[in-house]
């Protein structure tokens, strides 16, 4: 074996893909995209499922792989801290074991974990389907995407280590492969986001409102007309909307949904409540009012609560509401009864109101009010 052959084998490009278990399919598509922009014999993409044999010591195998990797790419479609904990541990070992020349990248769609902020991030943004059949022509949107640039960077680095025999043909092929790979990874990422959303289960009656693009307080009045309302089975039962299932909930445009609710309950009260919650949520998410009462037909009463807000890689925004069935509100009644009922409810949450000497419902205070004292007795 001559020196040239030995040098080429030693300079093989090693890439470590760190991902959550649920993102394995996405990691495989990324692996395939990387191998298409390189000579498959000149790159090794480490995926734990393929590289860790049964019975092997997982930490030891991972540490060896990280110590010789040139690229580290992190994936986590949920962007939850607990899913990044192992990814962050692998990143730390990768940086500690190397010579400072390694490349770090990550794929994300909404938020960036602090551990990755100093490095090259690729935000996944959906690419238009109209470009799918024109890969041989210049595709500005694909070429401008972060995932395309990441794949192209990997392809160029691989070519530097083992220069191609026919550079013109290689780089043209690499460009096309990077475009194809960028679209494949983007589609897989967006599909995984959709699966994540569908796998979320809520025990109460559920509705969601999806906007075709991101919204803000200024654009909400106009974009609400373009929103789609999805009504899941339990909510559909109470709202008398047929044809709903978990896999395929009933869908209605916003105006049609408002008209349907108006005919059902005498006014568009539920749509108005949902709109008001969104309108309050957008400018101040943490202290916006988020608990309204809706009186449905046949004496069903619900609290309307926003339980989830999502903004996906393709730009769509989704608000998920739960209708939580509750007791029918008190109607009429003696004011004194209402007062003492309120006091009892408050006592279940704020015992100090009764215990502290000068509290509102302390014994000394109640004794000064004959009406309240009589009621408590």
RODO-564111 format. One record per residue (C-alpha): residue in one letter; x, y, z. Coordinates in steps of 0.2 Angstrom, whole numbers, plus 5000, padded with zeros to 4 digits. Layout:
N
AXYZ ...
END
This chain:
377
X500050005000 X500850164995 X500950335004 X499550414993 X498350274997 X498750285015 X498450465016 X496750455007 X496150325019 X496650425034 X495850585028 X494050505027 X492750635032 X491850575048 X490150655053 X489250625069 X487350645069 X486550675086 X484750645087 X483250595098 X482550425096 X480950485088 X482050575074 X482950415068 X481950425051 X482450605049 X484250565054 X484350425040 X483750545027 X485050665032 X486350525031 X485750485014 X485850665008 X487650685015 X488250525006 X487450594990 X488550754990 X490150654994 X490950494987 X490050364999 X491750275001 X492550445007 X491250485021 X490650395037 X489050465045 X488850395062 X487150345068 X487050255084 X485750125078 X486950075064 X488550085072 X488250015090 X488249835090 X487149725102 X488049705118 X489349845115 X489649985129 X488650125121 X489650275130 X491250195124 X490750175106 X490050355106 X491550435113 X492750345100 X491550405086 X491550585093 X493450585095 X493750555077 X492250655069 X492550815059 X490750875059 X489450865073 X487550895068 X486250895081 X484350865077 X482850875089 X481150915081 X480350945098 X481651075104 X481351015122 X482751035135 X482650855140 X482950795122 X484450905120 X485250845136 X486050695128 X486450795113 X487250925123 X488350795132 X488950725115 X489250905109 X490350935124 X491350775122 X491550815103 X492250985107 X493450925121 X494150775111 X494550875095 X495850995090 X494751145088 X494551135069 X492851035070 X491251095062 X489651105073 X487951125065 X486151095071 X484451085063 X483051185071 X481351255067 X480851375081 X481951395096 X483851375098 X484551295114 X485851395122 X487151255120 X487051275101 X486951465099 X488851495096 X488751375081 X488051365063 X486251335064 X485051285050 X483251335052 X482151225043 X480951325032 X479751235020 X480151245002 X478851274989 X478251114980 X478251204963 X480151184964 X480150994965 X480150954947 X481451084941 X483051024950 X484151044935 X483751224934 X484351364946 X483351354961 X483651514971 X482451464986 X483351294988 X485051364986 X484751504999 X484151375012 X485251335027 X485151145024 X485751165006 X487251265012 X487651135026 X487650995013 X488651095001 X489951135014 X490150945018 X490350905000 X491651034997 X492650975012 X492550795006 X493250854989 X494650944998 X495250785006 X495150674991 X495050784975 X493950724962 X494650654945 X493350764935 X493050924946 X491750994934 X490650844933 X490850814952 X490350994957 X488951004946 X488350834952 X488650894970 X487551044967 X486150944961 X486350814975 X486350954988 X484751024981 X483950854981 X484550824999 X483950995005 X482250964999 X482150785006 X482850835023 X481650985024 X480150875019 X480550745032 X480850875046 X479150955042 X478350785042 X479050745059 X478450905066 X476750865060 X476850685068 X477450765084 X475850875084 X474650735080 X475450625093 X474950745107 X473350695116 X472250795126 X470950715137 X469650855135 X468650915120 X469850985108 X469851115094 X471251195084 X471451355074 X472851345060 X473451505051 X474351485034 X475751595040 X476451675056 X475351805064 X475551955076 X474252075084 X474152185069 X473852045056 X472651945066 X471052035060 X471452005042 X472251825044 X470751755054 X469751755038 X471051625031 X471151525047 X470551335047 X469651265062 X469851085066 X468551005078 X469050845086 X467850705090 X467350745108 X467150935104 X466250885088 X464950785098 X464450925109 X464451055095 X463450945084 X464750935070 X464750775060 X466150675052 X467550695065 X468950575070 X470650585079 X471550555062 X470450665052 X469550795062 X468150895055 X468751055046 X467951225043 X468451395037 X468351525051 X466851615044 X465851445041 X466351395059 X465651565066 X464051545056 X463851365062 X464051415080 X462851565078 X461551445072 X461951325086 X461951435101 X461151595096 X462751695093 X464551665088 X465051665106 X466351515105 X467251595090 X467251765099 X468051685114 X469351595105 X469751755095 X469851855111 X471051735119 X472251735104 X472151925103 X472651935121 X473951805120 X474951875105 X475652035113 X475851965131 X475951775132 X476251755150 X474951855158 X473551855145 X471851795151 X471551615146 X469951545154 X468251595148 X466551515150 X465551455136 X463751395137 X463451265124 X461751185119 X460851065130 X461451145146 X463251095143 X464451225151 X466351235146 X467851325151 X468851375135 X470751365138 X472151385126 X473351235130 X474551245116 X475351365103 X476451305089 X477351385075 X478051265062 X479451255050 X478351295035 X477751455043 X476051395049 X475451445067 X474251335077 X473251365092 X472551215102 X471051245113 X470251125126 X468451135131 X468351075149 X466551035154 X466151115171 X464651145182 X463251255175 X463551425182 X462451485197 X460951585190 X460051705202 X460051645220 X460251735237 X461651865237 X462151805254 X462251625248 X463351675233 X464451765245 X464751625257 X464951505242 X466351615236 X467151615253 X467151425254 X467951415236 X469251545241 X469651445257 X470051295247 X471451385239 X471951525251 X471851455269 X472651605276 X471151715272 X470351625287 X471851585298 X472651755300 X471951865314 X471552015303 X471051915287 X469451955278 X468551795284 X469451785301 X468351755316 X468551925323 X468052005306 X466551885304 X465951925322 X465852115316 X464652065302 X463051985309 X462351925293 X463951835288 X464151765306 X462351695305 X462751615288 X464351525295 X463351455310 
END
